[in-house]
């Protein structure tokens, strides 16, 4: 439903999904929506009507997990092998985008949902989000830091200040 790999042929379907499915997700307090079709990994902030919320309540977390196959989508970074292709910038609502092949690992407990994106080429966790039953959403560097130093307090930072997770960020459970 949400993606930044814009494809003209998919635009009418995306618009209909936003019009008809998003209100149902919000009304029924959907926590996490997993999507395919787009051959990428992309995680969004808790979002409703293209607006980020601070918790998942009334703002489901949407994640595209189509990264298991062919690299078929529009590009996010300039590529020498496709010099004439348009590049789509990353908007604020897109928290992490990955074009590498990989898989998603979802662990659910009474306290939280933990979704990890693991790269095929290195077996490392490239992105992670924890969605707590209380409504809080922790992601990326925040999750890693909380696991390493549980007493620290963290907050969401603007897109321009985000950093990639460091290498060897594995061992999450």
C-alpha positions as CSV (number, residue, x, y, z in Angstrom):
1,X,0.0,0.0,0.0
2,X,2.9,2.4,0.8
3,X,6.0,2.3,-1.3
4,X,8.5,4.8,-2.8
5,X,9.2,2.5,-5.8
6,X,6.7,4.4,-7.9
7,X,5.4,2.4,-10.9
8,X,2.8,4.2,-13.1
9,X,1.0,0.9,-13.7
10,X,0.5,0.3,-10.0
11,X,-0.7,3.8,-9.1
12,X,-4.4,3.2,-9.6
13,X,-4.3,0.1,-7.4
14,X,-2.3,1.9,-4.7
15,X,-4.8,4.7,-4.7
16,X,-7.7,2.3,-4.3
17,X,-6.0,0.4,-1.5
18,X,-5.3,3.6,0.4
19,X,-8.9,4.7,-0.1
20,X,-10.5,1.4,1.0
21,X,-8.0,-0.6,3.1
22,X,-6.3,2.1,5.2
23,X,-9.5,3.2,7.0
24,X,-10.2,-0.5,7.9
25,X,-6.6,-0.9,9.2
26,X,-7.0,2.3,11.4
27,X,-10.5,1.4,12.6
28,X,-9.3,-2.1,13.7
29,X,-6.0,-1.0,15.2
30,X,-3.8,-3.0,12.8
31,X,-0.3,-3.1,14.2
32,X,1.8,-4.2,11.3
33,X,1.0,-4.5,7.6
34,X,3.4,-6.7,5.5
35,X,3.3,-6.2,1.7
36,X,4.9,-7.8,-1.3
37,X,4.8,-7.3,-5.1
38,X,7.5,-4.6,-5.0
39,X,10.9,-6.3,-5.2
40,X,12.5,-4.3,-2.4
41,X,12.6,-3.9,1.4
42,X,11.1,-0.7,2.8
43,X,9.9,0.2,6.2
44,X,7.7,3.1,7.0
45,X,7.0,5.1,10.2
46,X,3.7,4.4,11.9
47,X,1.7,6.0,9.1
48,X,-1.9,7.1,8.3
49,X,-2.8,9.1,5.2
50,X,1.0,9.7,4.4
51,X,1.4,11.2,7.9
52,X,3.7,9.7,10.6
53,X,2.4,9.1,14.0
54,X,4.3,8.5,17.3
55,X,2.7,5.1,18.0
56,X,1.1,2.3,16.0
57,X,-2.3,3.0,17.5
58,X,-4.3,4.5,14.6
59,X,-1.0,4.5,12.6
60,X,0.0,1.0,11.4
61,X,3.6,0.2,10.6
62,X,3.8,-0.7,6.9
63,X,6.7,-2.8,5.6
64,X,7.4,-4.0,2.0
65,X,9.1,-7.4,2.2
66,X,9.5,-8.3,-1.5
67,X,13.3,-8.5,-1.4
68,X,13.6,-12.2,-2.1
69,X,13.7,-12.0,-5.9
70,X,14.6,-10.1,-9.0
71,X,15.6,-6.4,-8.8
72,X,12.8,-5.1,-10.9
73,X,11.7,-1.8,-9.3
74,X,12.5,1.8,-9.9
75,X,15.8,2.8,-8.6
76,X,16.5,4.8,-5.4
77,X,20.2,5.6,-6.1
78,X,21.9,6.5,-9.4
79,X,23.2,3.3,-11.2
80,X,25.9,3.4,-13.9
81,X,24.1,0.6,-15.7
82,X,20.8,2.6,-15.9
83,X,21.9,6.2,-16.5
84,X,18.5,7.3,-18.0
85,X,16.3,5.9,-15.2
86,X,14.7,8.4,-12.8
87,X,15.8,8.2,-9.1
88,X,13.2,8.4,-6.4
89,X,14.3,10.3,-3.3
90,X,13.5,8.9,0.2
91,X,10.6,10.8,1.9
92,X,10.4,11.4,5.6
93,X,7.8,8.6,6.1
94,X,10.3,6.0,4.7
95,X,12.4,4.9,7.6
96,X,14.6,2.4,5.8
97,X,15.0,1.2,2.2
98,X,17.1,-1.7,1.1
99,X,17.6,-3.1,-2.4
100,X,19.6,-6.1,-1.4
101,X,18.1,-9.6,-1.5
102,X,17.2,-10.9,1.9
103,X,14.4,-12.1,4.1
104,X,12.3,-10.9,7.0
105,X,12.2,-12.5,10.4
106,X,9.2,-11.8,12.6
107,X,9.1,-12.7,16.3
108,X,5.9,-12.2,18.3
109,X,5.5,-12.2,22.1
110,X,2.8,-10.8,24.3
111,X,5.0,-7.7,24.9
112,X,6.1,-6.9,21.3
113,X,6.5,-7.7,17.7
114,X,10.1,-7.7,16.4
115,X,10.7,-7.6,12.6
116,X,14.2,-7.9,11.2
117,X,15.5,-7.6,7.6
118,X,18.4,-9.9,7.1
119,X,20.6,-9.6,4.0
120,X,21.4,-12.7,1.9
121,X,24.9,-11.5,0.9
122,X,26.2,-11.2,4.5
123,X,23.6,-12.8,6.8
124,X,23.5,-9.5,8.9
125,X,20.5,-7.6,10.2
126,X,20.2,-4.5,8.1
127,X,17.0,-3.1,9.7
128,X,14.9,-3.9,12.7
129,X,11.7,-2.5,14.2
130,X,10.2,-3.4,17.6
131,X,6.5,-2.6,18.1
132,X,5.5,-2.7,21.7
133,X,2.1,-3.7,23.0
134,X,2.0,-0.2,24.7
135,X,2.1,1.4,21.3
136,X,5.7,2.5,21.2
137,X,7.7,1.8,18.1
138,X,11.5,1.5,18.2
139,X,13.6,1.1,15.1
140,X,17.0,1.0,13.6
141,X,19.8,2.4,15.7
142,X,17.4,2.9,18.6
143,X,16.7,-0.8,18.9
144,X,20.3,-1.7,18.7
145,X,21.3,0.9,21.3
146,X,18.5,-0.2,23.7
147,X,19.6,-3.8,23.5
148,X,23.2,-2.9,24.2
149,X,22.5,-0.3,26.9
150,X,19.0,-0.8,28.2
151,X,19.0,2.2,30.6
152,X,19.3,4.8,27.9
153,X,16.4,6.9,26.6
154,X,16.0,7.3,22.9
155,X,13.9,9.4,20.6
156,X,13.0,9.5,16.9
157,X,15.4,11.6,14.8
158,X,14.7,13.4,11.5
159,X,15.5,11.5,8.3
160,X,18.5,13.8,7.6
161,X,20.2,12.7,10.8
162,X,19.5,9.0,10.6
163,X,22.4,6.6,10.3
164,X,22.7,3.0,9.0
165,X,23.0,0.3,11.6
166,X,26.6,-0.7,12.1
167,X,27.9,-4.0,10.7
168,X,27.6,-7.1,12.8
169,X,24.3,-6.0,14.3
170,X,23.2,-9.6,14.8
171,X,22.1,-11.7,17.8
172,X,18.6,-10.1,18.2
173,X,15.9,-12.3,19.7
